[in-house]
Each structure stands twice: as structure tokens, then as C-alpha cells.
């Protein structure tokens, strides 16, 4: 689509992070909404979201303090 005119987007999100007993986590979520103009058509809605997580464990009593972790990211796409 050829975009013309005003585009308005808003993003709302949040983040939680913390550590306890060798474990750590960082999780974020975001929702985006709004609309934009397309030549010859009604305004088009924008709806998108994403969630990202990074969780790990640190072996504090092992030399060099190795850490294992898992990342998970997911996001919406368009049609």
C-alpha cells in the first residue's frame, strides 16, 4: 500500500526483571496501535504486539561463574 498523509501510532508496554537464588529474568511486552492513510482507501488500522523474555541461571560456586540462559521472542506480523 502507498501511504500518504498522517500516520498515528501509540505503544504501551511493560517490563519485569529480577534475580533470586542464582536465577534471573527480564520479560517485556508491548502493544502498538493506531492508523495511517492509504491513497484511495479508508484509513488503515495498525495493531501489533511483541513479548520478549530472557531467563538464566548463574553457577556462582563454579570457577568463572558460567551462566546458562534461554531467550524467547515472539512478535505479531501483518497479513
Residue pairs with C-beta under 8 A, 6 or more apart in sequence:
1 38
1 39
1 41
1 44
2 38
2 39
3 36
3 37
3 38
3 39
4 37
4 38
4 39
5 36
5 37
6 36
6 37
7 34
7 35
7 36
7 37
8 34
8 35
8 36
9 32
9 33
9 34
9 46
10 32
10 33
10 34
11 30
11 31
11 32
12 30
12 31
12 32
13 28
13 29
13 30
13 31
14 28
14 29
15 26
15 27
15 28
16 25
16 26
16 27
16 28
17 24
17 25
17 26
17 27
18 24
18 25
19 25
22 57
22 58
22 59
22 60
23 55
23 56
23 57
24 55
24 56
24 57
24 58
25 53
25 54
25 55
25 56
26 53
26 54
26 55
27 51
27 52
27 53
27 54
27 55
28 50
28 51
28 52
28 53
29 49
29 50
29 51
29 52
30 49
30 50
30 51
31 48
31 49
32 46
32 47
32 48
32 49
33 45
33 46
33 47
33 48
34 45
34 46
35 43
35 44
35 45
35 46
36 43
36 44
36 46
37 43
37 44
38 44
47 76
48 75
48 76
49 75
49 76
50 73
50 74
50 75
50 76
51 72
51 73
51 74
51 75
52 71
52 72
52 73
52 74
53 70
53 71
53 72
53 73
54 69
54 70
54 71
55 69
55 70
56 67
56 68
56 69
56 70
57 67
57 68
57 69
58 65
58 66
58 67
59 65
59 66
59 67
59 68
